[in-house]
Amino acid sequence: MDKILVWDVPTCIGHWLLVITFILSFITGDSEEQRLFHVAAGYAVGGVIVFRIFRAERERVMHALHHFYSPLARLLPILAH
């Protein structure tokens, strides 16, 4: 039986980082002594989200380019003759 991957590794790591940093941000939200951890966790949440948005856009563009160049790659050997 083949193993079906639902998420690739960067997406899985990004989601777990988002969960961990969100929980850390939630726990340290009420404490003045832990404000630095709260702010750092908030920036980490934002960084993970921005990384995910840019990665999704890159994947969309690469998918579109693959479908554009794939037929051209099959035509090149035919046209070379």
ChimeraX commands (.cxc) that place a marker at each C-alpha (Angstrom):
marker #1 position 0.00,0.00,0.00 radius 0.5
marker #1 position 1.37,3.41,-0.96 radius 0.5
marker #1 position 1.73,6.12,1.62 radius 0.5
marker #1 position -0.33,9.20,0.77 radius 0.5
marker #1 position 1.15,12.47,2.01 radius 0.5
marker #1 position -1.47,15.06,2.82 radius 0.5
marker #1 position 1.02,17.85,3.63 radius 0.5
marker #1 position 4.59,18.32,2.58 radius 0.5
marker #1 position 7.26,18.85,5.24 radius 0.5
marker #1 position 7.48,22.69,5.14 radius 0.5
marker #1 position 3.70,22.98,5.46 radius 0.5
marker #1 position 3.62,20.54,8.37 radius 0.5
marker #1 position 6.44,22.37,10.17 radius 0.5
marker #1 position 4.76,25.71,9.51 radius 0.5
marker #1 position 1.46,24.54,10.96 radius 0.5
marker #1 position 3.08,23.14,14.10 radius 0.5
marker #1 position 5.12,26.33,14.54 radius 0.5
marker #1 position 1.90,28.30,14.21 radius 0.5
marker #1 position 0.23,26.17,16.89 radius 0.5
marker #1 position 3.18,26.42,19.29 radius 0.5
marker #1 position 3.71,30.16,18.86 radius 0.5
marker #1 position -0.02,30.89,19.15 radius 0.5
marker #1 position -0.27,28.91,22.39 radius 0.5
marker #1 position 2.85,30.65,23.74 radius 0.5
marker #1 position 1.39,34.02,22.79 radius 0.5
marker #1 position -1.92,33.16,24.48 radius 0.5
marker #1 position -0.24,31.95,27.69 radius 0.5
marker #1 position 2.04,34.98,28.02 radius 0.5
marker #1 position -0.63,37.54,27.07 radius 0.5
marker #1 position -1.60,38.61,30.61 radius 0.5
marker #1 position 1.85,38.77,32.20 radius 0.5
marker #1 position 3.93,41.97,32.19 radius 0.5
marker #1 position 7.07,40.00,33.08 radius 0.5
marker #1 position 6.69,37.83,30.00 radius 0.5
marker #1 position 5.85,40.61,27.57 radius 0.5
marker #1 position 9.06,40.00,25.60 radius 0.5
marker #1 position 8.06,36.35,25.01 radius 0.5
marker #1 position 4.56,37.47,24.05 radius 0.5
marker #1 position 5.84,39.98,21.50 radius 0.5
marker #1 position 8.38,37.52,20.07 radius 0.5
marker #1 position 5.68,34.85,19.75 radius 0.5
marker #1 position 3.41,37.35,17.99 radius 0.5
marker #1 position 6.14,38.21,15.50 radius 0.5
marker #1 position 6.77,34.49,14.97 radius 0.5
marker #1 position 3.05,33.93,14.25 radius 0.5
marker #1 position 3.14,36.76,11.72 radius 0.5
marker #1 position 6.33,35.41,10.16 radius 0.5
marker #1 position 4.89,31.92,9.77 radius 0.5
marker #1 position 1.74,33.32,8.14 radius 0.5
marker #1 position 3.72,35.54,5.74 radius 0.5
marker #1 position 6.01,32.62,4.85 radius 0.5
marker #1 position 2.96,30.46,4.14 radius 0.5
marker #1 position 1.36,33.10,1.92 radius 0.5
marker #1 position 4.54,33.59,-0.13 radius 0.5
marker #1 position 5.09,29.85,-0.39 radius 0.5
marker #1 position 1.50,29.27,-1.55 radius 0.5
marker #1 position 1.89,31.97,-4.21 radius 0.5
marker #1 position 5.19,30.45,-5.37 radius 0.5
marker #1 position 3.57,27.00,-5.61 radius 0.5
marker #1 position 0.68,28.44,-7.61 radius 0.5
marker #1 position 3.06,30.08,-10.10 radius 0.5
marker #1 position 5.23,26.96,-10.39 radius 0.5
marker #1 position 2.14,24.81,-10.99 radius 0.5
marker #1 position 0.98,27.16,-13.75 radius 0.5
marker #1 position 4.43,27.20,-15.36 radius 0.5
marker #1 position 4.61,23.42,-15.27 radius 0.5
marker #1 position 1.34,23.12,-17.15 radius 0.5
marker #1 position 2.50,25.74,-19.65 radius 0.5
marker #1 position 5.94,24.24,-20.37 radius 0.5
marker #1 position 4.98,20.56,-20.19 radius 0.5
marker #1 position 3.33,20.48,-23.66 radius 0.5
marker #1 position 6.23,22.50,-25.09 radius 0.5
marker #1 position 8.73,19.98,-23.75 radius 0.5
marker #1 position 6.86,17.18,-25.53 radius 0.5
marker #1 position 6.81,19.14,-28.79 radius 0.5
marker #1 position 10.55,19.90,-28.89 radius 0.5
marker #1 position 11.67,16.37,-29.91 radius 0.5
marker #1 position 8.99,16.32,-32.61 radius 0.5
marker #1 position 10.01,19.72,-33.97 radius 0.5
marker #1 position 13.71,18.83,-33.85 radius 0.5
marker #1 position 13.30,16.24,-36.61 radius 0.5
marker link #1:1,2 radius 0.2
marker link #1:2,3 radius 0.2
marker link #1:3,4 radius 0.2
marker link #1:4,5 radius 0.2
marker link #1:5,6 radius 0.2
marker link #1:6,7 radius 0.2
marker link #1:7,8 radius 0.2
marker link #1:8,9 radius 0.2
marker link #1:9,10 radius 0.2
marker link #1:10,11 radius 0.2
marker link #1:11,12 radius 0.2
marker link #1:12,13 radius 0.2
marker link #1:13,14 radius 0.2
marker link #1:14,15 radius 0.2
marker link #1:15,16 radius 0.2
marker link #1:16,17 radius 0.2
marker link #1:17,18 radius 0.2
marker link #1:18,19 radius 0.2
marker link #1:19,20 radius 0.2
marker link #1:20,21 radius 0.2
marker link #1:21,22 radius 0.2
marker link #1:22,23 radius 0.2
marker link #1:23,24 radius 0.2
marker link #1:24,25 radius 0.2
marker link #1:25,26 radius 0.2
marker link #1:26,27 radius 0.2
marker link #1:27,28 radius 0.2
marker link #1:28,29 radius 0.2
marker link #1:29,30 radius 0.2
marker link #1:30,31 radius 0.2
marker link #1:31,32 radius 0.2
marker link #1:32,33 radius 0.2
marker link #1:33,34 radius 0.2
marker link #1:34,35 radius 0.2
marker link #1:35,36 radius 0.2
marker link #1:36,37 radius 0.2
marker link #1:37,38 radius 0.2
marker link #1:38,39 radius 0.2
marker link #1:39,40 radius 0.2
marker link #1:40,41 radius 0.2
marker link #1:41,42 radius 0.2
marker link #1:42,43 radius 0.2
marker link #1:43,44 radius 0.2
marker link #1:44,45 radius 0.2
marker link #1:45,46 radius 0.2
marker link #1:46,47 radius 0.2
marker link #1:47,48 radius 0.2
marker link #1:48,49 radius 0.2
marker link #1:49,50 radius 0.2
marker link #1:50,51 radius 0.2
marker link #1:51,52 radius 0.2
marker link #1:52,53 radius 0.2
marker link #1:53,54 radius 0.2
marker link #1:54,55 radius 0.2
marker link #1:55,56 radius 0.2
marker link #1:56,57 radius 0.2
marker link #1:57,58 radius 0.2
marker link #1:58,59 radius 0.2
marker link #1:59,60 radius 0.2
marker link #1:60,61 radius 0.2
marker link #1:61,62 radius 0.2
marker link #1:62,63 radius 0.2
marker link #1:63,64 radius 0.2
marker link #1:64,65 radius 0.2
marker link #1:65,66 radius 0.2
marker link #1:66,67 radius 0.2
marker link #1:67,68 radius 0.2
marker link #1:68,69 radius 0.2
marker link #1:69,70 radius 0.2
marker link #1:70,71 radius 0.2
marker link #1:71,72 radius 0.2
marker link #1:72,73 radius 0.2
marker link #1:73,74 radius 0.2
marker link #1:74,75 radius 0.2
marker link #1:75,76 radius 0.2
marker link #1:76,77 radius 0.2
marker link #1:77,78 radius 0.2
marker link #1:78,79 radius 0.2
marker link #1:79,80 radius 0.2
marker link #1:80,81 radius 0.2
view
